Amino acid sequence: MESNERIMALERLLRKCPDMLTPLSVAKWLHTSKNTIYQLIKEEKLIAYKYRGGYLISKADLIEYLADTTDDAPKWSRKFGRNGNE
């Protein structure tokens, strides 16, 4: 999958996501911990803006981060069917 296709797919997945998110809401959308999101911000892998003592992350920056760091498809989806059989 090319970069543009990946970005369009991520935009479709996150279409109901607000334009600006807190680290906690990003963690909920990505099914990870807020500490993981804070670590990504600290390592400058995920762009965040300081606002009133906290951080805000734009949906566009989140999509860019995900497009740069994700694979095309999960490996299990190519190998196994719905019930776990090949």
mmCIF file of the C-alpha atoms, coordinates in Angstrom:
data_MODEL
# 
_entry.id   MODEL 
# 
loop_
_atom_site.group_PDB 
_atom_site.id 
_atom_site.type_symbol 
_atom_site.label_atom_id 
_atom_site.label_alt_id 
_atom_site.label_comp_id 
_atom_site.label_asym_id 
_atom_site.label_entity_id 
_atom_site.label_seq_id 
_atom_site.pdbx_PDB_ins_code 
_atom_site.Cartn_x 
_atom_site.Cartn_y 
_atom_site.Cartn_z 
_atom_site.occupancy 
_atom_site.B_iso_or_equiv 
_atom_site.pdbx_formal_charge 
_atom_site.auth_seq_id 
_atom_site.auth_comp_id 
_atom_site.auth_asym_id 
_atom_site.auth_atom_id 
_atom_site.pdbx_PDB_model_num 
ATOM 1  C CA . MET A 1 1  ? 0.000   0.000   0.000  1.00 0.00 ? 1  MET A CA 1 
ATOM 2  C CA . GLU A 1 2  ? 1.353   3.382   -0.961 1.00 0.00 ? 2  GLU A CA 1 
ATOM 3  C CA . SER A 1 3  ? 1.649   6.247   1.485  1.00 0.00 ? 3  SER A CA 1 
ATOM 4  C CA . ASN A 1 4  ? -1.322  8.175   0.052  1.00 0.00 ? 4  ASN A CA 1 
ATOM 5  C CA . GLU A 1 5  ? -3.535  5.086   0.160  1.00 0.00 ? 5  GLU A CA 1 
ATOM 6  C CA . ARG A 1 6  ? -2.482  4.408   3.737  1.00 0.00 ? 6  ARG A CA 1 
ATOM 7  C CA . ILE A 1 7  ? -3.288  8.008   4.750  1.00 0.00 ? 7  ILE A CA 1 
ATOM 8  C CA . MET A 1 8  ? -6.715  7.810   3.080  1.00 0.00 ? 8  MET A CA 1 
ATOM 9  C CA . ALA A 1 9  ? -7.454  4.517   4.851  1.00 0.00 ? 9  ALA A CA 1 
ATOM 10 C CA . LEU A 1 10 ? -6.450  6.024   8.206  1.00 0.00 ? 10 LEU A CA 1 
ATOM 11 C CA . GLU A 1 11 ? -8.612  9.090   7.557  1.00 0.00 ? 11 GLU A CA 1 
ATOM 12 C CA . ARG A 1 12 ? -11.579 6.782   6.940  1.00 0.00 ? 12 ARG A CA 1 
ATOM 13 C CA . LEU A 1 13 ? -10.874 4.848   10.142 1.00 0.00 ? 13 LEU A CA 1 
ATOM 14 C CA . LEU A 1 14 ? -10.589 8.034   12.190 1.00 0.00 ? 14 LEU A CA 1 
ATOM 15 C CA . ARG A 1 15 ? -13.440 9.946   10.512 1.00 0.00 ? 15 ARG A CA 1 
ATOM 16 C CA . LYS A 1 16 ? -15.378 10.231  13.803 1.00 0.00 ? 16 LYS A CA 1 
ATOM 17 C CA . CYS A 1 17 ? -12.285 11.274  15.729 1.00 0.00 ? 17 CYS A CA 1 
ATOM 18 C CA . PRO A 1 18 ? -12.181 14.954  16.814 1.00 0.00 ? 18 PRO A CA 1 
ATOM 19 C CA . ASP A 1 19 ? -9.674  17.290  15.144 1.00 0.00 ? 19 ASP A CA 1 
ATOM 20 C CA . MET A 1 20 ? -7.751  17.866  18.403 1.00 0.00 ? 20 MET A CA 1 
ATOM 21 C CA . LEU A 1 21 ? -7.162  15.148  21.009 1.00 0.00 ? 21 LEU A CA 1 
ATOM 22 C CA . THR A 1 22 ? -5.650  14.820  24.447 1.00 0.00 ? 22 THR A CA 1 
ATOM 23 C CA . PRO A 1 23 ? -3.086  12.072  25.084 1.00 0.00 ? 23 PRO A CA 1 
ATOM 24 C CA . LEU A 1 24 ? -5.763  10.115  26.960 1.00 0.00 ? 24 LEU A CA 1 
ATOM 25 C CA . SER A 1 25 ? -8.187  10.255  24.034 1.00 0.00 ? 25 SER A CA 1 
ATOM 26 C CA . VAL A 1 26 ? -5.411  9.225   21.609 1.00 0.00 ? 26 VAL A CA 1 
ATOM 27 C CA . ALA A 1 27 ? -4.673  6.282   23.879 1.00 0.00 ? 27 ALA A CA 1 
ATOM 28 C CA . LYS A 1 28 ? -8.341  5.275   23.781 1.00 0.00 ? 28 LYS A CA 1 
ATOM 29 C CA . TRP A 1 29 ? -8.509  5.538   19.983 1.00 0.00 ? 29 TRP A CA 1 
ATOM 30 C CA . LEU A 1 30 ? -5.327  3.454   19.615 1.00 0.00 ? 30 LEU A CA 1 
ATOM 31 C CA . HIS A 1 31 ? -6.176  0.977   22.407 1.00 0.00 ? 31 HIS A CA 1 
ATOM 32 C CA . THR A 1 32 ? -2.959  1.648   24.261 1.00 0.00 ? 32 THR A CA 1 
ATOM 33 C CA . SER A 1 33 ? -1.993  3.323   27.518 1.00 0.00 ? 33 SER A CA 1 
ATOM 34 C CA . LYS A 1 34 ? -1.688  7.054   28.046 1.00 0.00 ? 34 LYS A CA 1 
ATOM 35 C CA . ASN A 1 35 ? 1.880   6.466   29.267 1.00 0.00 ? 35 ASN A CA 1 
ATOM 36 C CA . THR A 1 36 ? 2.753   5.082   25.838 1.00 0.00 ? 36 THR A CA 1 
ATOM 37 C CA . ILE A 1 37 ? 1.412   8.252   24.224 1.00 0.00 ? 37 ILE A CA 1 
ATOM 38 C CA . TYR A 1 38 ? 3.347   10.464  26.640 1.00 0.00 ? 38 TYR A CA 1 
ATOM 39 C CA . GLN A 1 39 ? 6.493   8.454   25.843 1.00 0.00 ? 39 GLN A CA 1 
ATOM 40 C CA . LEU A 1 40 ? 5.957   9.031   22.096 1.00 0.00 ? 40 LEU A CA 1 
ATOM 41 C CA . ILE A 1 41 ? 5.563   12.747  22.781 1.00 0.00 ? 41 ILE A CA 1 
ATOM 42 C CA . LYS A 1 42 ? 8.697   12.812  24.943 1.00 0.00 ? 42 LYS A CA 1 
ATOM 43 C CA . GLU A 1 43 ? 10.698  10.988  22.248 1.00 0.00 ? 43 GLU A CA 1 
ATOM 44 C CA . GLU A 1 44 ? 9.310   13.498  19.690 1.00 0.00 ? 44 GLU A CA 1 
ATOM 45 C CA . LYS A 1 45 ? 7.838   10.691  17.594 1.00 0.00 ? 45 LYS A CA 1 
ATOM 46 C CA . LEU A 1 46 ? 4.326   12.112  17.939 1.00 0.00 ? 46 LEU A CA 1 
ATOM 47 C CA . ILE A 1 47 ? 3.854   15.863  17.577 1.00 0.00 ? 47 ILE A CA 1 
ATOM 48 C CA . ALA A 1 48 ? 1.937   17.489  20.430 1.00 0.00 ? 48 ALA A CA 1 
ATOM 49 C CA . TYR A 1 49 ? 1.255   21.085  21.397 1.00 0.00 ? 49 TYR A CA 1 
ATOM 50 C CA . LYS A 1 50 ? 1.401   22.412  24.955 1.00 0.00 ? 50 LYS A CA 1 
ATOM 51 C CA . TYR A 1 51 ? -1.891  23.989  25.951 1.00 0.00 ? 51 TYR A CA 1 
ATOM 52 C CA . ARG A 1 52 ? -2.826  25.152  29.462 1.00 0.00 ? 52 ARG A CA 1 
ATOM 53 C CA . GLY A 1 53 ? -0.461  22.762  31.191 1.00 0.00 ? 53 GLY A CA 1 
ATOM 54 C CA . GLY A 1 54 ? -1.384  19.751  29.060 1.00 0.00 ? 54 GLY A CA 1 
ATOM 55 C CA . TYR A 1 55 ? -0.879  18.446  25.547 1.00 0.00 ? 55 TYR A CA 1 
ATOM 56 C CA . LEU A 1 56 ? -3.063  18.500  22.457 1.00 0.00 ? 56 LEU A CA 1 
ATOM 57 C CA . ILE A 1 57 ? -2.480  16.318  19.412 1.00 0.00 ? 57 ILE A CA 1 
ATOM 58 C CA . SER A 1 58 ? -4.009  17.125  16.054 1.00 0.00 ? 58 SER A CA 1 
ATOM 59 C CA . LYS A 1 59 ? -5.756  14.385  14.100 1.00 0.00 ? 59 LYS A CA 1 
ATOM 60 C CA . ALA A 1 60 ? -3.563  15.206  11.097 1.00 0.00 ? 60 ALA A CA 1 
ATOM 61 C CA . ASP A 1 61 ? -0.385  14.639  13.147 1.00 0.00 ? 61 ASP A CA 1 
ATOM 62 C CA . LEU A 1 62 ? -1.803  11.390  14.523 1.00 0.00 ? 62 LEU A CA 1 
ATOM 63 C CA . ILE A 1 63 ? -2.605  10.145  11.017 1.00 0.00 ? 63 ILE A CA 1 
ATOM 64 C CA . GLU A 1 64 ? 0.883   11.120  9.822  1.00 0.00 ? 64 GLU A CA 1 
ATOM 65 C CA . TYR A 1 65 ? 2.472   9.245   12.736 1.00 0.00 ? 65 TYR A CA 1 
ATOM 66 C CA . LEU A 1 66 ? 0.353   6.144   12.107 1.00 0.00 ? 66 LEU A CA 1 
ATOM 67 C CA . ALA A 1 67 ? 1.043   6.213   8.355  1.00 0.00 ? 67 ALA A CA 1 
ATOM 68 C CA . ASP A 1 68 ? 4.790   6.341   9.020  1.00 0.00 ? 68 ASP A CA 1 
ATOM 69 C CA . THR A 1 69 ? 4.861   3.586   11.646 1.00 0.00 ? 69 THR A CA 1 
ATOM 70 C CA . THR A 1 70 ? 2.251   0.991   10.664 1.00 0.00 ? 70 THR A CA 1 
ATOM 71 C CA . ASP A 1 71 ? 2.425   -2.005  8.366  1.00 0.00 ? 71 ASP A CA 1 
ATOM 72 C CA . ASP A 1 72 ? 0.122   -2.449  5.393  1.00 0.00 ? 72 ASP A CA 1 
ATOM 73 C CA . ALA A 1 73 ? -2.012  -5.148  7.003  1.00 0.00 ? 73 ALA A CA 1 
ATOM 74 C CA . PRO A 1 74 ? -1.911  -7.253  10.130 1.00 0.00 ? 74 PRO A CA 1 
ATOM 75 C CA . LYS A 1 75 ? -0.008  -10.480 9.529  1.00 0.00 ? 75 LYS A CA 1 
ATOM 76 C CA . TRP A 1 76 ? -2.718  -12.636 11.112 1.00 0.00 ? 76 TRP A CA 1 
ATOM 77 C CA . SER A 1 77 ? -5.388  -11.418 8.686  1.00 0.00 ? 77 SER A CA 1 
ATOM 78 C CA . ARG A 1 78 ? -3.480  -12.792 5.697  1.00 0.00 ? 78 ARG A CA 1 
ATOM 79 C CA . LYS A 1 79 ? -2.800  -16.132 7.295  1.00 0.00 ? 79 LYS A CA 1 
ATOM 80 C CA . PHE A 1 80 ? -5.944  -17.085 9.176  1.00 0.00 ? 80 PHE A CA 1 
ATOM 81 C CA . GLY A 1 81 ? -9.612  -16.968 8.453  1.00 0.00 ? 81 GLY A CA 1 
ATOM 82 C CA . ARG A 1 82 ? -12.332 -15.769 10.726 1.00 0.00 ? 82 ARG A CA 1 
ATOM 83 C CA . ASN A 1 83 ? -12.451 -18.910 12.870 1.00 0.00 ? 83 ASN A CA 1 
ATOM 84 C CA . GLY A 1 84 ? -8.657  -19.301 13.099 1.00 0.00 ? 84 GLY A CA 1 
ATOM 85 C CA . ASN A 1 85 ? -8.315  -21.942 10.370 1.00 0.00 ? 85 ASN A CA 1 
ATOM 86 C CA . GLU A 1 86 ? -6.016  -21.470 7.433  1.00 0.00 ? 86 GLU A CA 1 
# 
